[in-house]
Amino acid sequence: MELSADEIQHAVRAELAEDIGTGDATTLATVSESATMCAEMVAREPLVLAGLAFAMAAFRELDPNLVVAPHAAEGTRCAKGQVLLRVTGSARAILTAERVALNFVQRLSGIATLTAQFVEQVNGTQAKILDTRKTTPGWRRFEKYAVKCGGGSNHRVGLFDLVLIKDNHLAALRHEQPNAIAAAVQRARAAYPELKVEVEADTLEQVRQALEARADVILLDNMSLPDLRAAVALVGETAQTEASGGVRLESVRAIAGTGVNFISVGAITHSARAVDVALDFGS
């Protein structure tokens, strides 16, 4: 997932407009227009960095004459106390952009940091950590970018780039012959021949049906470890397998050990904690 300068700037402008409204009343009332200062963005805890480009864009949007210098790279592990960015110039611009800049870095670095923890747990296995569509409205591309910064992989971006036949689709086709999975895969291939087709399976019987239908990927939903191992053995090299459902840091290593190709983790986007990052002001 790569982000363009234009979409970063568009997002930053929208957040600044939301925050500033008719004007930063406190800063305008108390800080001289001619005042200057230097500030450092500092990690208050260990983290994997993501979103620094948004912070830089926020400061420059309010004053292009600010000197904004990054001190760490996206996707790198940063220690507690490490300086991430230094900005010098108009005090008004720095103070007004502060919260928006921090919001982007704290939120996106939180996702990158949690993703990296999951990736570390499956090191040495063939399993890759995938994100999901359980994202903040309007921030999906940014959050999936953060997943990549943390070493994870992106699943589908939206409903348009992969056919994923889930249990509710199959429920709507429950009367089809020879079975709902066969009917769904056949229709998907006919309508979107250029897209991969993934089928959600809750049981080993559904895994067999997905194999017979020649699905590209079989999503093994909320299966026990014995069933995951049995499903992986059944599938062999015929298709790829993805484990999903309630995956936690404590359980992901055991899931990876079953031999699945992918493990999708909604928590890395919908439940990641914003990390502690501060803007420290000097003279």
N, C-alpha and C positions, 0 to 999 in steps of 0.2 A: 504494500500500500504506500504510494508516494503522494505527497500533498504538493500542490502548486502554490507558488507565491500569491497568486490571485485568490485562491480559496482561503488561504491563511489571512490575507488582508481583509477579505469580505467578512470572515468570522470575527476578527478583531474589531472591525468597525461596528458591527452589530452589537457586540458586548460593550464597547465603549459608549455607544449611543444609549444603551439600556442603563448603564451605570451613571453617566454624566447628566443625561436629561437636559434640562435648561442651563446647567452649569454646576461646577463643583463649588458649592456655596462656601464651605469651610476654607478651602484653599484660596479661593478668590478674595475672601474677606480678610484672611490673616497673613498671607504670604505675598511679599512684594513681587511685582512682575520682573524685576531685575535680579532677584535672588537666584543663586546657583548652589548646587550641592552635588555630592557624589554618593552613590548608594551601591551596595553589593547584595545580590541575591544569593542566599546561603542555605545549604542543606542543613536542616536541624536534626536529621536522622539519616542513616544509610538509605540510598535509593538508587533506582535505575532511571536515568534522566530521559524525559520526553516532553516536548512542548516548548522548548526554549525559543524556537523561531516565532511562536505566537507572542511570547513576552517581548522579544526584540521589536516585533512589528507594532505592538501596543505602544511602546515608548516612542518609536519613530513616527507613529501616526500623529501623536500630539505635538511633537517637535522634531522635524527632520534634522535639526542641528545638534540634537543630543549625540554624545559619543557613547555608543553601546557596544560593548566588547564581550563576547562569550568566553567563558573560562572552562567549559566542559563540553563534550560532544554528546549528541543524541545517542541513546542506547548504551552509554557507559555507566558503570557502577561508580557512584559517588559516595565518599565517606561523610560522616557527620562533621559539620564545620567547613566543608569544602565550598569555595566560592564558585557559583555557577555562571554568574554574569555580573558585569560592572557597568554602571551607567552614570554619566557625568553631564551636567548642563543645567537647564532651567529647572528650578525647584518645583515650580507649579506643574510642569509637564510630568515630572517624575512622580510627584505625589498623586496626581489625578489618574495616572495610568497604573499605579501600584497594584490595586486589587485585581484588576482584569489580568494583568501580567501574571500575578501569583495564582489566580484561579486556574489558568490554563496549565501552568507548570505543575501545580499540586495535583490536579485531577489526572492529567495524562501521565505524570510520573508515577502516580499511585497505581494506575493500570499496568504500566510497564514493570513496576517493581513486583506486583503480585504475579504477573505473567512469568517473570523470570524465576520466581519461586517454584511455580509448577513445572517449568522447563527443567530446572535443576533436579527436581524429584524424578523425572523420567530419563535423565542422562544414562546412557549405556543401553537403552532399549531402542527399538525401532519406532516407537510411538512419537508422533508429533502433537503438540498442543494446539488446538483450534479454538478460535473465538466463535461467537454466535451472533444472532441478530438482537440479542437482549442488550440494547444500548440506549444511551440517553437520546431522546428525540432531537434531531438536528446536529448531533455530535458523532454520528456513527463512523464516518470516515476518519475523524480525528481519533476516536477511541480504538479503531482497528489499526490505525497508524501506531498508536502507543503499544498495542499488542506486538506488532512487529519489532518495535524498539526493545521490548522485553524478551525477544527471541521466539515468540510464538508465531503461528501461521494463521492467515486469514481464511475463514470459511467463505461462504457466499456473502457478497456485499449486500445483496437484496434479493427480492423475489425473481429477478430477471436473469441472473447469471448461472443458475443451477436449478434443475428440476429436483425437488426434494419432496417425495411422496410420503406424507406423514399419516399417522393413525386416523386423523379426522378426514383426510382425503379418502382413505380406504373405507371408512365408515359410510361415506357417501356412495361408494361403489360396491357395497356388501352383497348386492344381488347379482353382480356380474359373473359371467362364466369365462374360463374355468374357475377363476378366483379374482378377487379385487386387485391383487398385486399385478397379476398378468395383464389385466385390462388396463390398469393405470400406466404401466411401463410401455405397453404397446401404443397407447394414445400419446404419451409423452414423446416417444421416438418419432412418431408421425408428425407431431406438431412442431417439435424443436429438435431436429436431427443433429444440430450443432452443439447441443448442450449435454453435459454429463447427466446421468439419471441416478439419483440416490433413493433408496427405499428404507423406511423405518420398519424395523422388525422387533416385535416384543417377545416372540417365541421362536424356538428352533424350527418349527413348521413354517413360519413366515420367512425365515432365512432360506429354507429350501425353495420356497416359492419365488423369492427374489432371485436366487441363483438360476432357477429354471427360466425366469423372465429375462435373464442376462442384464441385471442392474450393474452399473459401474461400481457403486459403493453401497454397502449395506450398513445402516445405522442400527446398532445394537442398543436398544433403549432400556435402561434400568434393569439390565440383566445381572444376575449373580455372577461371581467369579467362575464357578464351574460351568455355567451356561455360556459365558464369554469364551472360555477355552474351547468348549464344544463347538461353538459357532465358528471360531477362527479355524479350527481343524476341518470343519465341514466346508468352509469357503475355500481354503487353500489359497492358490494363486489365481483363482477364477475372478475374484473381485477384491476390492479393498474394504476394510472394515473400520468402523468408527464407533467407539463406545461413548455413550452419552447418558446423562441423568444423575444429578446429585453428586457430581464429582467434587471431592474435597482434597486439600493438600495431604491429609492423612491417608487417603485411599488411592490416590492417583498412581502411586508406584506399583501397587498390587494390580491395578487395572492394566497398566502398561505391560506388566509381566505376563499377561494372558496372550500377548502377541498381536494385539490390534494395531492397525496402522495409524489411527488417529484417536485422540480423546478430545471431545469438545467440552468446554468449560464456560458456562454462562457467567459464573462468578467473577471471572477476570475483568469483565466490563460492568456487570450490573451491581457487583458488591465490593468493588475495590475501594479501599479507604484512601482518601486524599492524604498524601504524605505532607510532612511538616517542612515547609520552606518559608523563609522570611526575607524581607528586604531591610537590610540594616543601613542606616544613614550615617554618613560621616560629615566632615566639614565641607 
